[in-house]
Amino acid sequence: MGNAAPDAALVQRIDAVEEKVLAAARPRHLADLVALEFPESPECLVGPLKLRSAALRRTLAGAKRAYLFAATLGHEVDLLLRRYAATDSADLLIAQAVATAVLEGYADEACEALEGPRTPRFSPGYGDLPLETQRDFLAAVDGQRRLGITLTDTCLMIPSKSVTAIIGILS
C-alpha cells in the first residue's frame, strides 16, 4: 500500500460528490453573546441555561461571557444524503465525510470572527454534558425559527449537518 497515489477514478468520484455537496450547502450560523456565571460546582449559568457539567466548567474557566453558537448546512444537504442513501452507498460515505468537513470548516471560520480570545467549542453530548441539553439550548437560541434546526426524539439534530456549542470569551 505505502504512499501510492489514489486511483484517478476515485479522485474524480470524490470531486464530483464534493461539488454536489457544496452546491447543496446553505451554511448559516448564529452566535448569541450571553452572561456566564459559576454559582456552585459543577453548575454553570450560561445565559438562560443552567448546566451541570464539570467538564464544561473546566473548559470555561477564566471566561466572563460566552457565545451560544449554532451552525447548519441546511436541509438541502440532508436531501442529497437521502438520495445517495437510496442509490449509492459509496457516494453516501463520501458525501457524509465531505459535508462534515464543510460544516466543521464553516463553524471554525464563523468562530474565528467572534470577539477576543476564546475557549474551544463545547457541545451538548461532550464529556458529562448530556446530549439532552440540546432541547434547552435550541429553545434558548430559537434555533428552529432562526436556522431551521429541529431535534429528533433522541436529540439528534435535523438537518443532520448541524452543530451547537458553547464558546467562552476569555477577555
Buried (B, 14 or more C-beta within 10 A) or exposed (E): EEEEEEEEEEEEBBEEBBEBBBEBBEBBBBBBBBEBEBEEEBBBBBBBBEBBBBEBBEBBEEBEBBBBBBBBBBBBBBEBBEBBEEEBEEBBEBBBBBBBEBBBEBBEEBBEEBEEEBBEBBBBBBEEBBBEBBEBBBEBBEBEEBBBBEBEEEBEBBBBBBBBBBBBBEE
